[in-house]
Structures are given as C-alpha cells and as structure tokens.
C-alpha cells in the first residue's frame, strides 16, 4: 500500500475508505432491483436489508475514522495530499467523498423530485460529480433516474393502500432501518467535516472542492425524507 505520510492514521483512513467503498456495491445492486417493485412486494424487504447491511459497514468506517483521527492530523498532515489536479485546463477534484457510492444510494433512494426546493441544487451537484464515476455506475444512475426515488414512491403507494398487509409493514420497517443507517453515517460525518473546517483557514474546501454547505444540504434532504417516512400512517398502525 502506498503511503504519503507513513502515519498510522493514514493507513487507517485508506483501510476504512476502502472497506466503506466496497461495502456499498451490493447495496447499489439491491436498490437497483427495487426500482420496479410495488410497496407490497414480498421481495422488497430482503433487498432493503441487503442495502442496510452495506450502509451499516459504511457508517462504522466513518465512526472509526472520527474516533481515531484528530481534525488537526487530517487537515494538516493528510489533506495536503488530496490536491486538485489541472488537466487540459480543467480542474479535477477526484478522488473525494462526494464521488463515493452514497451518491448512487441517494439518487436511488431520496433524491429531490421535480418542483421540490432542493431540486436545482441537487441537479447541479450531480452534474459536477457523476462524471467522476466509473461507466457502470453512471449507467446505474441513468437507470435510476428513469424511475421515482424509492422512499417518496413507497410512502405514496403505502398511503394509497387502504389496508396495510404484513408485507407493506415489513417493507416500510426495512426502509426505516436503512434510513437510520444513512443518518448514522451522515450526521457524524457532517460533525467531523465541520470540526475539520474549524481548524482550517476561512474559505477552505473539502477534497471534492466543496465547503460543508453541500453536506448541510444532504443532511437536510436525508432528515426530511426520514421525517416523511416516520409520519407515514402505517408507522402508527403497525404499533396498534
Ligand atoms: C471513512 C472516512 C470518510 C468517508 C467514508 C467519507 C465519505 C464522504 C461522502 C460519502 C461524502 C459525500 C457527501 C455525503 O454523502 O454525505 C463526503 C463528502 C465530504 N467529506 Fe467525507 N468522508 C470521510 C472522511 C472525511 C473527513 C475526515 C473529512 C474532513 C474534512 C471529510 C470531509 C468531507 C467534505 C468537506 C465533504 C464535502 C464534499 C467534498 O468537498 O469532498 N470527510 N465524504
């Protein structure tokens, strides 16, 4: 394994980012299979559970980095080795977190829909980041975007089902577990990024070229979708 600093923190960072990246590959495949399944389909629960398993590993990797690497070590010893590169006059920021697989999970699961307040911001975020993905993931994104995002679609379909059968209950419960893991990554990550920005000079950018504003937008979007799911009437009915 190549090292720029020889620090144990760098070795841990490389290991955790690799583990996190690999863990979400089956999650993306599973979520792609859900695109055409209705809310009462018995196959949905297992596919969502597969995605949750991947995101659990992703969240754990982030927590391990957060616990072990101080903002000072990351920002001053490691971050200098993530410089943007200028190729043919174009500034390229990869590789950065914004180009990791949660981008695809967001597209499949919670992306803003036409007319929603965050749509314009999100479309621009996609334009800037999708071009860094391997061809197979860009194709997956194209496929996902021909369908509604899973979470708002399933919530709408569940609302139209007058009697919630056990499949609908189970599928929504699995979706809630998945969203819990997405938040278990996203909120501590936002905290970690802010702790790093606090020790850096004003106006610093993350390795993907963004400030933490993009992370605030993503956290808001995730929390808003999580709320939509928690308010779904089936949640109440399941407890009665
Ligand atoms: C295992 C460790 C890490 C993982 C897996 C990870 C993953 C990610 C992901 C998936 C994103 C896209 C936004 C999102 O989905 O919420 C992102 C963006 C970002 N991350 Fe991380 N991250 C890690 C460590 C860090 C650390 C230590 C910092 C410290 C500054 C950081 C700062 C940022 C920033 C500023 C962004 C915004 C986009 C950018 O400029 O790249 N991340 N990261």
Boltz pocket constraint, residues with backbone or C-beta under 6 A from the ligand:
constraints:
  - pocket:
      binder: B
      contacts: [[A, 13], [A, 16], [A, 17], [A, 20], [A, 58], [A, 61], [A, 62], [A, 65], [A, 74], [A, 96], [A, 97], [A, 98], [A, 99], [A, 100], [A, 101], [A, 102], [A, 103], [A, 186], [A, 189], [A, 192], [A, 193], [A, 196], [A, 197], [A, 205], [A, 206], [A, 207], [A, 208], [A, 209], [A, 210], [A, 211], [A, 212], [A, 214], [A, 215], [A, 218]]
      max_distance: 6.0
